[in-house]
Amino acid sequence: MDYMTNKEYLEIANDPIIWILVIPTVLMVMYQAYLFMKRSIKAGPLVGLTDTDLKTAVRVGAICSIGPGLSMFTIMIAMMSILGAPFAWLRLSIIGTVTTEMLGATAAAKAMGVDLASTDFGIIAFACAVWVITLNTWGFFIFNLLFAHKLETVRTAIEKRDINLFNAVGTCVMIGAIAMFTAGQMKGGSARIVAVLASAACMLLLMQISKKVPKLQEYSLGVAMLAGMFIAQLMV
């Protein structure tokens, strides 16, 4: 027990000091993006791209990033209400996928014996979530550092036996992880079950619609999450 209300915890999670602590990392990510763009433009002529091609590529990339950016902002609202704005901003600036971050937060809450976004989710659970989410990404960093340059060789070797096996394994792992956490969240009443089923139904519907309207695909996860939360509130 944290001996503080959820409101008091969110005040700490949104403290100005937390904002100051996360700003350097976000600025570093922005600087990395600048370096990638600068070096890509410099390497353009080496692969036969003209100045017109480079300007077109930059313009198209900037325009195409608007949709995913708005989608990420929509999803971040849900994450902000649980983990506070500074940490949500930091994590989505680094990773860019709310699925991975929310799975980590859910695992941390479960380890502390509370439900994510419940009134019992206080400062101690928040600290645990910060550690779990952060350490979770270290696996990616270490793997990339040690094995990323060899991954193409592994992929080629696997695809010689079955061209779809590599993608199938990754997809199965993600489905298994999401199914495990979803099953845990469905315990505790009909409202939770309805929320999960409503989110799933909404996601399937949006996936079908996005086949005809591809731009909608970027918003599917955020809309499905909001729909599930809204329907759950109606059921309470």
N, C-alpha and C positions, 0 to 999 in steps of 0.2 A: 504494500500500500504506500502511495507516494505522499499521503497526507496533504494533498492539494487538489483543487477542483480542476476539471479539464480546461476551464477558462484561464485559470492561473498558469497552468502549464503552457498554453498557447501564447500567453503574454511573454513567458521566458523564451519560448521557441522563436518568437518574432522580435526579440530584444535587439536594439541597434548594434550591440557588440557582436551579435551573431552575423548581422549584415556585414560589418567591417571584416570579420574573419573569412567570409566566403568570397568577398570581392577580388582579392588577389588571384585566386584560382580561376575565377570566371574571366578575368583580364588575360590570364595566361592562355586560356582556351581561345580567346579572341585573337591573341597574337599568333597563335599557331595557325588559325584559319587564314590570317593575313600572310604568313610565310608560305603556306600551301598555295595560295592564289598567286603570290608573287613568283614563286618558282615554277608554277605551272605555266604562267604567261611567258616566262623566260624560256621554258623548254618547248613552247609551241612551235617555233620555227624549225626546231630539230626534227619534228615529226611531220613537217609539211604544212602546218597551219599558217594562214596569212593573218595580218592584223585584223582584217574584216571578220575572219573566222573566230578569232579570239574575242573580239568585241561582241559578236553574236552569242558565243558560248557563255560569256559572263552575263549578258543581259538575260538570256533564257534561264540560266541557273538562278539568277536573282528573282526572276518572276516565279519560277517553279518552287522556290523556297517559301513563298508567301503562304501557300496552302498548308504545308506541313507545319510551318511556324504557328499559324492560327490554331491548327489542330492540337499542337503541343501545349499551347497556352490554355486551351479549353480543358485538356486533361490535367494540367498543372493545378487548376483551381481545386480539383478534388484532393490532390496530394497536399496542397497548402493547408487545407482544413484539418489535415491529420498531423503533418510533420512540420508545419510552419512554412512561411514564404521563403526565408533565406535558404534553408536546407533543400527545399524543393527546387528552387532556382539553381542552386549549386549542382545538384545531382543530375537534373535534366540538361544542364549545360555540358556536363561531362559525358553522360551516357546517352541521353536522348531517347530513352525508352522507359515509359512509366511501368510497363509490365514487369521488367526486371526489378525495379525499385520497390514496387508494391509487394512483390513476392518476398523480397528481403524484409520489408517492414512487417508483413504478416507473420513471417517466421520469427521475428524478434518478439512480436506481441504474444505469439503462442508460447514462446520460451518463458515469458514473464507471467504466463497464466492469465492474460487479459485478451480482450477482443480489440482488434484494430478499430480506431475511431469511437470506441466506447468511452463512457465517462471515467472508467478505470484506467484508461491509457494516459498515464501521467509522465512526469519528467524522467523517472527511472526507465520506463518502457521506451521513451523517446531516445534516451542515451543508448539503450540496447539496440534500438533500430538503427541509430547512426553507425554504431560499430558493425552490425551485421551487414548493412548495405555497403559500407565502405570496404570491409574485408572481402565481401563477395566479389567486388570488382578487381581485387588484387589478383585473383585467379586468372582473369583475362590478361592483365598486364604481364604477369610472370610467364604465362603460356606464350603470349606474343613475343616476349623478349627471347625466350629460349627455343621456341619451336615454330614460330610463324613462317620463317624462311624455309622450313622443311615441310610445311603443310601441303603445299602444291604437289610435292612428290608423293605424299600419302594419298591425297585425293586421286591423283592419276592412277596409282596402283590399285585403289579400291574400285575405281570406275572401269578398269580393265575387266573386272569380274562382273560388275553390275553398275551400270551408269547412274542408276537412281538410288543406290544404297546409301551413299554419303548424305544426301539430302533427307532421305527417309529416317535415318538414325537421329539426325538433329531435330526433325519434326516430332518424332516419337518422344524424345527427351522433354521437349517443351510441353507437349500435350500431357505427359505424365506429371510434370511438376505443377502445371496449372490445375489439373484434375485433383491432385492431392490437396492443394490449398483450398480449392473450391468446395470439395467434400467436407473439409473441416469447418468452413464458414456456413454450410447449410445446416449444421447442428444448432438447435436452440429455438426452434419455432417455425411456424408456417410462413411468417413474414420473410425470413431469411431464404427459405426455399423458393418462394415466389420471386424474390429479388434476383436470385441466381438464374432461375428459369426465364424471367422477363429479360434479363440482360443477354442471355444466350439467344433467345428468340429474336431480340432486337438486332443483335450482331449478325445472325444468319440472314435476316431480312435486308440489312444494310449491305451485306456482302453481295446479295443478289442484285440489289439496286445499283451498286457500284460497278457491276459489269457493264451496265448501260451508261452510267455516269461515273467515269473513273475518278473524277476530282473528289467525289464523296468518300472514297476509300480512306483518305487520310483522317477523316473525322469519325470513322465508324467506331473505334474503340471508345473515344470520349463520349459520344452520343449514347452508346450502349451502357456505359458506366452511369451516366446521369439518369438514363431511363430506369435502370435497376434501382438506384437510390431513391428516385421519385416514387416509383411504385411501391418500394418497401415502406416508405413513410406513409403512404396511403393505407397500407395494411396494418400498421401499428395501431 
